[in-house]
Amino acid sequence: MKNLVVNPWNLDGFDMKRPIVIAGPCSAETEKQTLRTAHQLAEKGVKLFRAGIWKPRTRPGAFEGVGTTGLPWLQKVKKETGMFVGTEVASAQHVFEALKYGVDILWVGARTTANPFAVQEIADALRGIDMPVLIKNPVNPDIDLWIGAIERISNAGVTQLAAIHRGFSMYSQTEYRNPPQWLIPMELRRRIPQLPIITDPSHITGRRSMIREVSQQAMDLNFDGLIIETHCNPDEAWSDAKQQISPDELKHLLDGLTYRNATINVPRTQLDDLRLRIDDIDNQLIQLLSERMKISGQIGNYKKENNITILQSRRYNEIIRDRNEKAEKKGLNVDFVSRVFETIHEESVLIQSLIMNETETKREGSQQ
């Protein structure tokens, strides 16, 4: 994949100097809102304007974008501000419509990236057209699926490529809307070092209070840019209001970031990257332990309701034996794994004991 051809974006007058900043509303809602946001961003020096025209939503009934109606608004943004404009496409028809109205940058969304048939349809529509095309990671943490989508667009002759890291969906609740799982974009950088990576802190965090933190992490990893949802009136946005910021807030955020030099003289070392990977894994471990203990609590409630003892020795022995066998196959020290699961089991028993004791305390109180 190091042979994948990646060229600078051919946008007249645009310098791809790091950090690349793409900003604009989650959705183009009205012509007034679109133009007002664009003018405010232009005043802050933003060169690349984003706005969702077609919005793939999780469930029907949510605002799914204004559709082709909004494309002339993007034309006005270009004419009145001089900014380049971009939007998400999910089908060949979207590509044709966007190109007809002079959209400069296209990106493939996370849900679309997860569907090779849809990506291939977009690639076929782009065949013979070399323009900036950005590919978001798929919703699920599958780097090969992400690379496959990049390759499909590349095979259509597109060389002005970039990846967008927007985090990955998880069934369990976390502090992030889509946990960043930094190991995956780091691995993408290792496999395709010439490919620009732009981080989407809006979709990773799902809330504006965390956008700065994730943006700084992306810059510390030497990723190439940020795509941040920015709205002239974020609290009134028709979609994803909680993760959008105002143009003033965007300027303040960008001015407050530390942009470290990426040359050989920078003190950042391989050790720093390895430690970051450890931090990422530890954060995932904490989240998994939290989920495990919640389930232990649910088991405790079930045992209480069905008058079952907390300690089930047979089950515990089965767990230790099974985990040790799996640990040995992975080359882990069996004694170490046993100690880990013994500690986890002790905490699970404690949680269930507290649930049982709470019941007894309530019963005694009612008798008094």
Sequence and secondary structure as in RCSB ss.txt:
>XXXX:A:sequence
MKNLVVNPWNLDGFDMKRPIVIAGPCSAETEKQTLRTAHQLAEKGVKLFRAGIWKPRTRPGAFEGVGTTGLPWLQ
KVKKETGMFVGTEVASAQHVFEALKYGVDILWVGARTTANPFAVQEIADALRGIDMPVLIKNPVNPDIDLWIGAI
ERISNAGVTQLAAIHRGFSMYSQTEYRNPPQWLIPMELRRRIPQLPIITDPSHITGRRSMIREVSQQAMDLNFDG
LIIETHCNPDEAWSDAKQQISPDELKHLLDGLTYRNATINVPRTQLDDLRLRIDDIDNQLIQLLSERMKISGQIG
NYKKENNITILQSRRYNEIIRDRNEKAEKKGLNVDFVSRVFETIHEESVLIQSLIMNETETKREGSQQ
>XXXX:A:secstr
 TTS       TT    SSEEEEE SB   HHHHHHHHHHHHHTT  EEE BSS   SSTTS    GGGGHHHHH
HHHHHH  EEEEEE SHHHHHHHHHTT  EEEE HHHHT HHHHHHHHHHHTT    EEEE  SSS HHHHHHHH
HHHHHTT  SEEEEE     SS  SSSS   THHHHHHHHHSTTS EEE HHHHHSSGGGHHHHHHHHHHTT  E
EEEEB SSGGG SS GGG B HHHHHHHHHHS     STTSS  HHHHHHHHHHHHHHHHHHHHHHHHHHHHHHH
HHHHHTT  S  HHHHHHHHHHHHHHHHHTT  HHHHHHHHHHHHHHHHHHHHHHHHHHHHHHHHHH 
